[in-house]
Amino acid sequence: MPDIHSVPSNSSPDSIPAGTYVVDTARSAVTFRAKAFGVMWVRGHFPIRDGSIEIGGGKLAGTGFLAADEISTGLAPRDWHLRSSHYLHTHEHPTIRVAIDNSDLSDESVPCEVTVRGTAAPVRLQLRSVEAGDGALELVADVALDRTVFPMLGPWAGVSRLVHLGITIVARPGGE
């Protein structure tokens, strides 16, 4: 059985091997769901373009970039509209930036900054687990993002104010 460390849990944050980890974009995922017209859930995903995580002294830092210009809900006209200047404006802003700066690994809720359409906003990321084993780091988190802080059509246009994101990041030690 592989040596697995999980935080938050009974294990110590210091048990996660220190170092810089490079996000494995093929094995990582960011999914979302939001209510459309207050009636039905629309679900989709953002591909991860790039990212890195640093662990040390029980602290977590990292930066990642989501491919806003590749958002997918499974319905091409809806995807086009989400990429348009009404929402993500991906012609001008093809990526969404997510950054965590020196947060305590033992905290279940960590401050995070999300930048959409050139506008940065603080959010609280709910860490569900951070595990290390078999030469990889896995971080699982979620967040309810209030999209009204970003310059896009308001909730009156059909997409709810809150967008729920599920995040699974798999990363390998840098240089591998």
Buried (B, 14 or more C-beta within 10 A) or exposed (E): EEEEBBBBEEBEBBBBBEBBBBBBBEBBBBBBBBBEEEEEEBBBBBBBBEBBBBBBEBBBBBBBBBBBBBBBBEEEEBBEBBBBBEBBBBEEBBBBBBBBBEBBBBBEBBBBBBBBBEEEBEBEBBBBBBBBBEEBBBBBBBBEBEBBBBEBBEBEEBBBBBBBBBBBBBBBBEEE
